[in-house]
Amino acid sequence: MKVVLIGVGQAGGKVTERLAEYDYDMGFGAVQGAMAVNTAKADLQNLDIDTMLIGRDRVKGHGVGGDNELGAEIMQDEATEVMDGLEGKLTTQAEAVFVVAGLGGGTGSGGAPALARELKRIYDIPIYVLGVLPGRDEGAIYQANAGRSLKTIVREADSLLLIDNDAWRSSGESMGEGYDQINDAIAQRVGLLLASGEIDAGQSVAESVVDSSEIINTLRSGGMAALGYASAPSSDQSDENVNIITSVTRNALLTGTSVPNVVAADSALLIVAGKPDRISRKGVERARSWLEDETGSLEVRGGDFPLDSDRIASLVLLGGIERSDRIHEFMERAREANERADEPQEDPSEMFENEELEDLF
């Protein structure tokens, strides 16, 4: 699937860079162009992709300080300049645009939905948002920002592919320590998804190739989406991989999704990646049938992705997950955080009132 990536905000820029690097290193050719947009100049300086600073007149290159209303205003004002920066990247070959953003920060959570709306107004191809949810231990303002951003993106974009920061973080690992690991996980999983159907003439051809239309049709229902992944060593003989394929598919859905504990979906796509002669058709059909039962969806697509690897991997794309308990739980957390942010703050100096002590200065 040929796409153009636009990273908005600090996290969006870093994830976009990592995705572009992964696609290039693997030789997939799915990423046709990549650009990072931010209101903070310092966050753009070390990125190895094209960059654009916005909001110079408003914030002087210092960022919006977590204010996603300001982030949205700046993007609305300068969306035309951002789209002008896509010249040469967004060609007729592009099948979709992915706006990539961390949904907790001000520029990403405010700018992503504003940019998605403008892109949809101009272009006929699908406009998706790849949004990263803040972890539980990130501040209340990040939770509140993400909640407001989620509601807006679902309305403005064709679909929102969600990544929960808590999904791929190792136990006991701090958020800071886990960022690189999370970005690597995003790049591998989303990179493989985008590469589906991008098969060179020299590659082995799968029996049932997944192409970009399968991804687009899975996401067509709109709303929110999640991506699951798992892999395991494969046998040289395809008939010995029947159980391996069903096992990795179970793990991809039940323990490897980008939004934990999300199973029910309106639609699903199963992609089994590996050496074509090791992929068992019986295994794929069993896994697909199990996926139908587990997700409750009658719209489960499937196919293969030829990959020169001694492992077999399963990618599960779920469309229409917004009614899941995990999403409701997050939105409730965001609502509570937003209410706390709106409460009038007590003057901190009041707790130190004591007539027996004089002020230091």
Buried (B, 14 or more C-beta within 10 A) or exposed (E): BBBBBBBBBBBBBBBBBBBBBBBBEBEBBBBBBBBBBBBBBEBBEEBEBBBBBBBEEBBEBEBBBBBBEBBBBBBBBBBEEBBEBBEEBBEEEBBBBBBBBBBBBBBBBBBBBBBBBBBBEEBEBBBBBBBBBBBEEBEBBBBBBBBBBBEBBBEBBBBBBBBBBBBBBEEEEEBEEBBEEBBEBBBBBBBBBBBBBBBEEEEEEBEEBBBBEBBBBBBBBBBBBBBBBBBBEBBEEBEEBBEBBBBBBBBBBBEBBBBBEBBBBBBBBBBBBBBBEBBBBEBBBBBBEBBBEBBEBEBBBBBBBBBEBEBBBBBBBBBBBBEBEBBEEBBEBBBBBBEEBEEEEEEEEEEEEEEEEEEEE
